[in-house]
Amino acid sequence: MSNQQLERITHNPKYRRLVRSRTLIGGILSAITLAIYLGFIGLIAYNPKFLGTPIDGEVTTIGIPIGILVIVSAFLLTGVYVFIANTTYDRLIREIKADAQ
């Protein structure tokens, strides 16, 4: 890639929008993930008896489905990012490449 192409890309408003959007979405999704994990760890630290409460007198405790939800939330948030990347970011990248030619 030549310096001219690099210059055109970095000064392209679409590129700046792409960088801002990726930073914002990545930050928001990371903060949500961190809040979920820290919330779960906080619950373990400050209210372990709640997590140890049996569900309907069975062997399974409340902590098991909550832990599963923590893991599933990470997959869902990753899916959200991938969806946004595939629909929005890829289109912008193609447009930026075309503009740089």
N, C-alpha and C positions, 0 to 999 in steps of 0.2 A: 504494500500500500504506500502510495506516495505521500509526501508531506502535504501536497495540495488537497488530496482526497481526505486526509485526516483533518485538515483545517476546515474543509467544507462540512464534514460530519460534525465536528465539535461546535461549529457555529450554527448548525441547523436547528431551528426551533423544535422540530420533531424529536431530535436527539435529546435536547434539554428536557422536553416533556417526558420522554421515555425514562431518563435518569431520575427525574423528580418522582414520577409515578412508581417506578420500581423501588425507590428508597422509601416512599410513603407506605406502599402496600406491604413491603417486606418488614418495615418497622412495626406496623399495626399487627400483622399476623404473628410476628415474633413476640410482641408484648402480650397478645392474647394467650399464646402458648406458655409464656413465662408465668402469667397470672394463674393459669390453670394448674401448672405444675407446682408453683409456690403455694397456691391455695390447698392443694392436696397434701403437700409436705407440712404446711401449717396445721391442717386438720389432724394429721398424724401426730404432730408434736403437742398440740394444745387440747385435743379432744379424742384421744385414742379409744376411749370407751365407746364413743358414738360409732366409730368404725367397726368395733368389735360386737356391736349389737346384732344378734341373730335376726334374720328375716323370717317372720312367722314361726319362730321357734325351731327353725331348721338349722342345719349345719352351716349354711352359707350366711356370711355376715354382710352388713351394709357396705363394708370396705371393698368387697370384691366387685360389685357392679360399678362403684365409684371409680375404682382403679381401672376397670375396663373402659369406662367412659373417658378417662384421662388419655388412655392410649388411642382410642378411637378418635378423639378430638384432634390429636396430632395428625392422624391420617386425613381427616376431613379438612383441616386447615392447609395441609400440603396439597390436597386436591383443589382447594380454592385457588391457591397460588398457581398451580399448573394450568388450571382453566383460564385464569387471567393472562398468564404468559402465552398460552396457545392462541387465545383469541385477540388479545390486544397487543402484547409486546412483539409477537412475531410479525404481525401486520406492520407495525411501526418500523421494525428493523428492516423489513423488505423495502418500505418507502424510503427510509434513510439511505439504504444502499443504492436505490435507483437514483435518488437525488445526487449522490456523490459521484456517480459515473460521468 
